[in-house]
Amino acid sequence: MTKKIVAISGSLRKDAVCTQIANTLEELAPAGTTVEVVTLNDIPMLNEDLKANGSPAPVAALTQQLVDADALVLITPEYNRSTSGALKNVIDWLSKEDAAPLAGMPVEIISHSPGATGGLMANHSLRSILAVPGAKVMAGFEVAISGSFGKVEGGKLTDEGTRDFVAGKLQGLLATLEAKAAA
């Protein structure tokens, strides 16, 4: 059975490294997996007044995508030792949705930075944030891509070692889903 992963790029920039990494995930994922890449440019800043007549259309659409998904991959840059404001904002919106799309959702986090730590602080920040809506962040070694600007080209992740590591993490995410389904 086909498994569906939603991959959210946590950067709004047109040629963002996050989006280039997200655009690579389907080719790295195990056979029988589809990956839907989501960018956050249309998500408004959280303002509960906007929910007076239901959630804004982009938020409602993302909520439904996640309800229909088997897993979520969040790709974040590191800004000031944390995740991006855009990614934090969408998590805030999703945590307010009646469908609670993050509750119990298996999540893999991929962080990146041009520096040596690969956005590890952003990765840890997201882990903490995702605990509140009840997401199930995958255990084990974090995906923290250092020197990330030199590891993408032509809209894709090109560094072979990084591609192999990310592919292994996606296999682990899918194995977790299969084990859960078998239980």
Secondary structure, 3 states (H helix, E strand, C coil): CCEEEEEEECCCCCCCHHHHHHCCHHHHCCCCEEEEEECCCCCCCCCHHHHCCCCCHHHHHHHHHHHCCCEEEEEEECECCECCHHHHHHHHHHHHCCCCCCCCCEEEEEEECCCCCCCHHHHHHHHHHHHCCCCEECCCCCEEECCHHHHEECCEECCHHHHHHHHHHHHHHHHHHHHHHHC
